[in-house]
Amino acid sequence: MSEAVKTPPPADVLFDDAFRDAFSSLLNLRRNEVSFSPEPVEETALQAIFEDMLTAPSVGLSQPWKFVRVESAERRAAVHEIFLETREKEAETIAPARREAYGKLGLAGLDTAPCHVALFLDPSENKGGGLGVSHAPLAPHYSVAIAAYTLWLSARAHNLAAGWVSILDEAKVKRALDVPEAWELVAYMCIGHPRERLDAPDLEKKDWSAREELEAFLLRR
């Protein structure tokens, strides 16, 4: 990717309270953005984000991912159309009492985000020699998902925003992007400057859902 290789920090580096507070802020301020400004994103920031994605852990250190930066206006328009078609079908699966609310959700920034990145699992990638996969066949998919989350956090750390568009027909997206049939779409991400900084998750602000406290999920045995 970049010509200069980053020098990693020493393995025994210790982090202080200021760093932990900043890291907690990053986690809490990450949002799934659905509306972007047309302002272009600096190439240096995008390069840094892509480099950060490579630090994501992967099962067997296999790095089973392929990242497709979608720059063609025609391909981006095709993906946007696929989203609209898929969303119409998904609406039919939503409980009737919630369909009106569903129609008001943003759900995608495909039309305005200056950068689109599709993250695929390449099942032919076997650098990891199959380590950790025999009893956890979805581990490679999880690896790509973690790379997507790394993108999310890195984008926010660069004062940008990112959104994960999951309402897509995978087969149609693969055809639109002209990628190998064997690849599996894990995430389609939009990156850009947000039109506004959300102070809470968009779906929470629109009363679609709300986060629960830790005790709702933490079990003790």
N, C-alpha and C positions, 0 to 999 in steps of 0.2 A: 504493500500500500504506500506508505510514506517512504521517502528516501532515507530519512534519519531514523535510527532505531532508538526508542526510548530506553534510558537506563533505568532498570528496575530499582526500587528502594531496597535497602538492606533487609534481609529476612527477619532480623531481630528488632526492627523498628517498633517503638511503642507509641501509641496514640494517647493524646491527653483529652481532658474533659471538653475543651473547646472543639476538638475534632469530632468527638462523639456527639456533641450538640449539633454541629453542622451536618453530620451524617444523618442524624435523626430528622433534622429539618428537611433534608433532601428526600428521605423516604416519605415523609408526611406531606410534602408539597408536590410530589409527582402526581400528575393528573392524566387521565385519558382525554386529551383535548379533541374537540370535534369542530373547532372553528379557528382557522388560521388567517393571518394577514398575508397579503401578496408579497411582502418584503422578502427579498432573497436571503438565503442563509449563506454565511461565509463558508467557502470551501474548506478552509483550515479547520473550522468547527466540525464539519461533517467528517473530515478525515480523522479527526481525533475521536469522534464517536465510533466510527467503524473500527478503529484500532482498539478502543475499549471493548468492543464486542468480542474481540479475539481473546480477551482475558476471561471470558465466561468458562466455567468448568464444563467438561464434557465427559461422558462415560468412557472409560478406557483411554482418556485423552485422544479420542477419535476425531474431534472437531468435525462432526458429520454434517456440517451446514454449508449452504451456498447462499450468498447474499446477492440479490439482483436489484440494482439501483435502476428504477424505471424512469428514464429520461425522455423517451419518445412521447410526444403529445398524443399520438394516435393510440399507443398502448395504454397510456394513462386514462384516456377517454373510454377505452374499451373496458378497463377495470371498473371505472365509475359506473358504466352502464350495467355491468355484471352485478355490482352492488345493488343498484336500484331494482333489478329484476329479482335478485335473491331476497332482498328486503320485502318485496311484495309477497313472495311466497312464505317468508317467515311470519308475516303478519297474520296469515291464515292459521298459524299454529298458536298464536297468542290467545289467551282466554278472552272471550267477547267483551267482558267488563273492562279489560285493559287495552283494547285495541285503539281507542281514541287517544289514550295517553301515549301509546307506542308510536302513533303517527306524528307526535309532536317532539319526539326525541331526535337529537341531532345525529348521533351514531357514527358519523363519518366526516372527515375533512378532506375527502378525496378531491373535491372540486377546487379547493383553494391552497392546499399544502404545497409548498414549492419542492418538497422532496418526498418521493415514494420509495420504500425499500421492501422487497418481498424476501422473507426468510424461508428457505426450503431445507428439508432433510434430504440428503443425498444418500440413499441406502447402500450405494455401491462403495461408499467410503469405509475402508476397513483398517485405517491406521491403528485403531485400538485393538485389532485382532479378535474382536468379539468379546473382550473382557467386560464383565458386568452386565451382559445383555441376555444371556441364556435364560435367566430367571426373571429378568426385568426387560421384556422386549420393547417397552415404551421408553426406556431410558434415553435412547438417541433423540426421540421427540422432545423429551424433557430438556435435553441439552440445548436444543435449538430454542426452546421457549425461554431458557435462562439467558441466552444471548439476546433475545428480544427484550427481556426485562433490563438487561444491562444497557441496551440502547436507550430505553425509556429513562433510566436514571442519568446516563451520561448526557442525554439531550437536556434534561432539566439542569444539570450541573453547568452546562454551557449557556444557561439562561434561554434555552429554547423550549419547545414543547413537542410531545409526540402522542400519537393516538394509534391504537391497535384496531384495525378494521377486520372483524371476524365474520361479518355477514357477506360471505363470498362463496361462489360455486368454484370449488378447487379445480375441477377439470377445465372449466372455461378460462380460469385465470392462467392455468398452465399453457393453454393454447394461445391465449392473448400475448403471453410473454415469451412464447416459443422456447420453452425449456423441456428437458427430457421427460418423457411420460413417467419414468420411475420416480422422479422427485416428488416429494410430498410437501404441500404448502402448510407451514406451521403458523406463520404470522405475516400480515401485511401491515406495515407501519407507515404512518405519515409523520413528517418532521417539518417544523417551521416555527415562526414566531406566532404566539397565540394572539387572537384579537383582544382577549382580556385574560387576566390571571384568575382562575377559579379559586375561591377560598374554600371550596369543598367539592367532592366528586359531583360531576354534572348530573348523574342519575339520582344522587341524593338530593340535590337542589330541586330536581323536578319530581320529587316524591315517588320515584320508581322503586327505589330500594334504599336501605340504610345499613351502615356498618354496625356490627354488633361488638360488644365488649369482649375482652379476652376470655372471660369465664364461660362464654357461650360455646367455646370451642376447645378449651383446655380440659382434658380428662386426666385423672390421676388413678393409677393402678398400684 
